[in-house]
Amino acid sequence: MSTHDLAAPAPVLASGAGEHRPLIITLFGLFVVATLIITVWAGRQTRDAADFYAGGRQFTGFQNGLAISGDYMSAASFLGIAGAIALFGYDGFLYSIGFLVAWLVALLLVAEPLRNSGRYTMGDVLAFRMRQRPVRTAAGTSTIVVSIFYLLAQMAGAGVLVSLLLGITSDGGKIAVVALVGVLMIVYVTIGGMKGTTWVQMIKAVLLIAGALLITFLVLLKFDFNVSELLGKAAENSGQGAAFLEPGLKYGQDATSKLDFLSLGIALVLGTAGLPHILIRFYTVPTAKAARKSVNWAIGIIGAFYLMTIALGFGAAALLERTDIIASNKAGNTAAPLVAQELGGGAGSTGGAVLLAVISAVAFATILAVVAGLTLASSSSFAHDLYVNVIRRGQATEKEEVRAARWSTVVIGAAAIFLGALARDLNVAGLVALAFAVAASANLPTILYSLFWKRFTTQGALWSIYGGLVSSVVLVLFSPVVSGKPSSMFKDADFYWFPLENPGIVSIPLGFLLGWLGTVLSKEKADPAKFAELEVRSLTGTGAH
């Protein structure tokens, strides 16, 4: 997602907050230490592959719903959406709507059948009725690529956040912050596995809701709980007038931007049901009923949070100058922490410093929990799908499998650190939308076809995954997100030819089309008995692990 083409100074901590930096760092450090203690505790409970990948399937529907919320309400939700609303008003709030509506697709089509059909990864579902090695290779590759795209957003958010807190302005300092987040992420996953990650996500979800509630209450208190007055002040302060509260400020300027909005909407609504770190959460509960209940809880918690993004984003627009938001971070990612500082008494006040530190620490805990979930999803897929079932042909022991997952965590973490450093100035909500597009293009068609289409074959699965994956990634690489604009990843380069910032409108239908085409052109025939067995298992849970 791009902002207006405005030159902006490097991100800085709000003036006057320097003398409170020790307090800020202390509060910040307490959150990190607490989550590390939980991770070490959970690591001692991790004894086998089921514990590492699925937390021993011991979590209740409510606990898993809380953890799913923690996984889903990422830096994009807290930092990116608040920033998008603060800069673009109504058009920024569209992210909240898209992220929430997406859960209906996950609930109605994916949650229960997936829990019943698989064991640890998406590849388990595909391999049940198709040739193991090719589909597991494809599923593992897709999972890792989608996870890295999503990790980019979290790393970018972390870099911005900690740079704001510590007053770091140099590029080298910001890259060091991204590296620190990557190291913490690797520690969480390698030591704690799914149990540690889930507990961190549950605690983080509670903290995030509490933090958002506090800011929402303070924003509404500032305007005597008059929402109309809040929106009116935001519109006035934005410099856009009534247009700030109407569609079109970002996406209605011309035919291309309208098409970009449609592409974004499709990606957001369909992407959740294909996100690997969300899909593996359904394996942590003991029954399909618990999986369904966990999604219901998640919808309620996430829905309440996205309602509060109205106060976060429009509150920032009403109480902060647009130029100050852009000066801190040109994509708007620091709007939520800055409005917290303003509500606490402003820059230089003790109250402002405390509230800034608390909200930033909550956001940082959010990032750590999400990156841990993403890294666990990709390392699980590498170890379970690629290492055990492709490289070792099913001959690896559980101990070797978990060791492979831990080593792959290190490699994936290093890749995320490198790419996150490049993406540090992009809006995190926009980056997450790209991950949604890739997930909806490569994973969702294959999952739905596998669960519900009797004729679906291995060739159809491979065409769908690789076709959706390659088309979405290529379109992103040659889009304005990467080059051609001051807001791009490579500001000084210009090699884009695809005009849209989100590839979903092209790559998602292509993923479905290639899955169908690969199947009808395939010489192999699907095994009807296998499909019947999968259908019974997906609907009833009979024979599920």
Secondary structure, DSSP 4 states (H G I P E B T S, - for coil): ----S---PPP-PPTT-GGGHHHHHHHHHHHHHHHHHHHHHHHHT--SHHHHHHGGG---HHHHHHHHHHHHS-HIIIIIHHHHHHHHTHHHHHHHHHHHHHHHHIIIIIHHHHHHH-SSSHHHHHHHHS-HHHHHHHHHHHHHHHHHHHHHHHHHHHHHHHHHHHT--SHHHHHHHHHHHHHHHHHIIIIIHHHHHHHHHHHHHHHHHHHHHHHHHHHHHHTTT-HHHHHHHHHHHHTSGGGGGSTTTTTSSSHHHHHHHHHHHHHHHHHGGG-HHHHGGGGGSSSHHHHHHHHHHHHHHHHHHHHHHHHHHHHHHHHS-HHHHHHH-TTSTTHHHHHHHHHTT-TT-HHHHHHHHHHHHHHHHHHHHHHHHHHHHHHHHIIIIIIIIIISTT---HHHHHHHHHHHHHHHHHHHHHHHHHTTTS-HHHHHHHHHHHHHHHTHHHHHHHHH-TT--HHHHHHHHHHHHHHHHHHHHTSTTTBSSTTSSBTT--------S--HHHHHHHHHHHHHHHHHT-SS---HHHHHHHHHHHHH-TT--
